[in-house]
């Protein structure tokens, strides 16, 4: 991938004066997709669901959790990614389903670590291991699974198939239930668990989708 010109030099100067938007103003990292920068919205101790407000970049409360289940790892998204037509096409290729579209959000990611990280609104470096191919209605809503880079407990895990089944099952259960709301059933399914190669492909495609969706953003920022 080409270098992130949003960060050089105008983005860096703006970052010194203003808070960088976690979706648009943070670089995914020079070693992507093998090692990526991630923005954390939620941690396992959170009892409400936080998410980034796409306009302001600040964390907001989305909704209280309906049940006692909590996110089983750090949860957030990959900056400067977008689930658009290239991501949706990959989903259709892998599932054989038709008429799938991207959900229009950055790519979600769940990050395992042995450390107690007590709040979100932070950046971490992570290594993707794979993920869940999740479809919400007719929208591709992939959930990547990663480990905190250089984490002492998880550093030897190279692929999602290396993780204990219980860890994978807990994350899968969370993603299948966290969108449930009273009187509002959701048509959500996980078609399969995919490897790190598919995770890398999704990241690469989502970067391309991001560039196409926000192709004028750099020019806008450069003219500020």
SULDAPE-V306264 format. One record per run of one state. SS is the DSSP state (alpha for helix, beta for strand, coil for the rest). FROM is the first residue (numbers start at 1). TO is the last residue. If there is no record, write none. Layout:
# SULDAPE-V306264
ss: (SS,SS)
from: (FROM,FROM)
to: (TO,TO)
This chain:
# SULDAPE-V306264
ss: (coil,alpha,coil,alpha,coil,beta,coil,beta,coil,beta,coil,beta,coil,alpha,coil,beta,coil,beta,coil,beta,coil,beta,coil,beta,coil,alpha,coil,alpha,coil,beta,coil,beta,coil,beta,alpha,coil,alpha,coil)
from: (1,5,8,10,18,36,43,48,53,59,65,74,79,85,96,101,103,108,113,122,137,139,141,143,149,160,163,165,178,181,182,184,185,188,196,214,217,223)
to: (4,7,9,17,35,42,47,52,58,64,73,78,84,95,100,102,107,112,121,136,138,140,142,148,159,162,164,177,180,181,183,184,187,195,213,216,222,224)
